[in-house]
Structures are given as C-alpha cells and as structure tokens.
C-alpha cells in the first residue's frame, strides 16, 4: 500500500467521522433554530434568483455581431487575397487553338526569330 493510498484512506475516514458528527449535531437542534436556518436558506436562494448574472438583451446581440464583423473586416484587410495571372492571354489562345501543336515544340525558335527581325 502506497503513501497516497494511506492518505486517501485517512481522508475518507476523517470525512466520514466529520459527516457523522455534523449529522448528529443537526439532529440535536431545537425547532426554533431549524426554522431560522430554513428561513435564512430560503432568503439566500431568493436573492440569488433575483440577481441574474447575465441578462440577454438585443444590445448584446448587436454588439456581438458588430464585433464579429469588425474582426472579419480587419482580418480581410490585414491579409488581402492576391490573385496572380498564371497564363498570359496569348498563351491561352495558343493552347486553345486547333492548330498544329508542333508549332508549340518550336516556340522558342519562333520567338528568337521574331526578336532577330526586330533588331535588324
């Protein structure tokens, strides 16, 4: 048996003895004291029911919605979506054309030839 088991057993024994002693002391209370304790308990419970910790109003809903929109807009502005053009429009036209695709194999040659004609 470990020290933890011994401590748990000792704690359990202590709790049982304390519970028994308190139960016996409650049994020995006079009716006047029991009535006062019940009245005090009832009053305390009534006070907690009267005090609501959170009152839901439309203002809270509007504030929450505004905060959500504000966060969404700030994130959208902080991290803008950028789109990059993957293909040039001429490339798309060439790829979608029904012409002979052998032209595409020699595209660098034709580009060089066009540049040479411009320089001469």
C-alpha positions as CSV (number, residue, x, y, z in Angstrom):
1,X,0.0,0.0,0.0
2,X,1.5,3.4,-1.0
3,X,1.5,6.6,1.0
4,X,-1.1,8.0,-1.4
5,X,-3.5,5.1,-0.6
6,X,-2.9,5.6,3.1
7,X,-3.6,9.3,2.9
8,X,-6.8,8.7,0.8
9,X,-8.0,6.2,3.4
10,X,-7.2,8.6,6.3
11,X,-9.0,11.4,4.4
12,X,-12.0,9.2,3.8
13,X,-12.1,8.1,7.5
14,X,-11.9,11.8,8.6
15,X,-14.6,12.9,6.2
16,X,-16.9,10.1,7.4
17,X,-16.3,11.0,11.0
18,X,-16.9,14.7,10.3
19,X,-20.1,13.9,8.4
20,X,-21.4,11.7,11.2
21,X,-20.6,14.3,13.8
22,X,-22.3,17.1,11.8
23,X,-25.4,14.9,11.2
24,X,-25.7,14.2,14.9
25,X,-25.4,17.9,15.8
26,X,-28.2,18.7,13.3
27,X,-30.4,16.1,14.8
28,X,-30.0,17.8,18.2
29,X,-31.0,21.3,17.0
30,X,-34.2,22.7,18.5
31,X,-37.1,23.5,16.2
32,X,-36.7,27.3,16.6
33,X,-33.1,27.1,15.3
34,X,-34.1,24.8,12.4
35,X,-36.9,27.2,11.4
36,X,-34.5,30.1,11.4
37,X,-31.9,28.2,9.3
38,X,-34.6,27.3,6.8
39,X,-35.8,30.9,6.6
40,X,-32.2,32.1,6.1
41,X,-31.6,29.5,3.4
42,X,-34.9,30.4,1.6
43,X,-34.0,34.1,1.7
44,X,-30.5,33.4,0.3
45,X,-31.9,31.3,-2.5
46,X,-34.5,34.0,-3.3
47,X,-31.7,36.7,-3.5
48,X,-29.7,34.6,-6.0
49,X,-32.8,34.1,-8.2
50,X,-33.4,37.9,-8.1
51,X,-29.9,38.6,-9.2
52,X,-29.4,37.4,-12.7
53,X,-25.8,37.2,-13.6
54,X,-26.4,37.7,-17.3
55,X,-29.3,39.5,-18.9
56,X,-29.6,38.9,-22.6
57,X,-30.8,41.9,-24.5
58,X,-30.8,42.8,-28.2
59,X,-27.9,45.2,-27.4
60,X,-25.7,42.3,-26.5
61,X,-26.6,40.5,-29.8
62,X,-25.9,43.7,-31.8
63,X,-22.6,44.2,-30.1
64,X,-21.5,40.6,-30.7
65,X,-22.5,40.9,-34.4
66,X,-20.6,44.2,-34.7
67,X,-17.5,42.7,-33.1
68,X,-17.6,39.7,-35.4
69,X,-17.9,41.9,-38.5
70,X,-15.1,44.2,-37.2
71,X,-12.8,41.2,-36.7
72,X,-13.6,39.7,-40.1
73,X,-13.0,43.0,-41.9
74,X,-9.7,43.6,-40.1
75,X,-8.5,40.2,-40.9
76,X,-9.6,40.7,-44.6
77,X,-7.7,44.0,-44.8
78,X,-4.6,42.6,-42.9
79,X,-4.4,39.6,-45.2
80,X,-5.7,40.6,-48.7
81,X,-6.3,37.9,-51.2
82,X,-4.0,38.4,-54.2
83,X,-4.6,36.7,-57.5
84,X,-1.9,36.1,-59.9
85,X,-2.3,35.6,-63.6
86,X,-0.9,32.2,-64.3
87,X,-1.1,32.3,-68.1
88,X,-0.7,35.2,-70.4
89,X,-3.7,35.6,-72.7
90,X,-1.5,34.8,-75.7
91,X,-0.5,31.5,-74.1
92,X,-4.1,30.6,-73.5
93,X,-5.0,31.5,-77.1
94,X,-2.2,29.3,-78.4
95,X,-3.2,26.4,-76.2
96,X,-6.9,26.6,-77.1
97,X,-6.2,26.9,-80.8
98,X,-6.9,23.9,-83.0
99,X,-3.7,24.5,-85.0
100,X,-0.9,22.0,-85.2
101,X,0.8,21.5,-81.8
102,X,4.2,21.1,-83.5
103,X,4.4,24.8,-83.5
104,X,4.5,24.8,-79.8
105,X,7.5,22.5,-79.8
106,X,9.5,25.1,-81.8
107,X,8.1,28.1,-79.9
108,X,11.5,29.2,-78.7
109,X,12.8,29.2,-82.2
110,X,9.9,31.4,-83.5
111,X,10.4,33.8,-80.5
112,X,14.1,34.1,-81.3
113,X,13.3,34.6,-85.0
114,X,10.8,37.4,-84.1
115,X,13.4,39.1,-81.9
116,X,16.0,38.9,-84.6
117,X,13.7,40.5,-87.2
118,X,13.0,43.4,-84.7
119,X,16.7,44.1,-84.2
120,X,17.6,44.1,-87.9
